[in-house]
Amino acid sequence: MAMTNPFQFIQQVRAEVSKVVWPNRREVLLTTAMVFAMAMLTAIFFSLIDMGIRSGLEAVLTMFG
């Protein structure tokens, strides 16, 4: 692979960056809200699973202990 000089490299980087489609403010806010909502739902789900396992384990230990 041939080495390009720094000037050509910068030109290529600028050309590639100009192809990027940047999200607008609404899209950023919407996806951020969705990430927070999914994180909260995941935390609630695993908290409920944890409480269920803990109560089941406590029941088994009190029954046999």
N, C-alpha and C positions, 0 to 999 in steps of 0.2 A: 504494500500500500504506500503510495507516494505521500510524502510530507507536504503540506501546504504551508505557505508563509502566514504569519499572524494576521496580515491584512485580509487575505482571502478567507481565513478562518472566521474572522469577525463578520465579514460579508455573508458567509454561509449561515452563521448563527442568526444574524438579523433576518435573513430570508426565511429561515425556519420559524423564528418567533413570530414573524408577520403572518404565518399560516395558522397560528393558534387562534381558536375561537374562545374568547374570554367570556365568562358568564356575566350577565348584568346583575344589578343589585337585587332585583326581585328573585332571581334564580338562586343567588347565594343565600339570601335570607330563608327561602323556602327549603333548600336542601339542609341548611343548618338546623332549622326547626325540626325537620324530619329525622335528622341524626339524633337530636336531643330526645325526641319522642320515642324513637326505637331504643335508645339507651335506657330510658326510664322504664319502658315495657319489659326489656330484658332484665333489668334489676329487680322489678316486681316479680317477674316469673321465677327467677332463681331464688329470691327471698322466700316465696311461697314453697318452692321445692325444698329449700333448706329447712323451713319450719316443719314441713311434713316429715322429712327424714328424721329431724331431731325429736319430734313428738313420738314417732314410731319407735325410735331407738330407746327413748326414755320409758315408753310403755313396756318394751321387751325387757329392759334392765330392771324395772321395778317388779315385773312379773316373776323373773327368775333370780332376782338378787336380794 
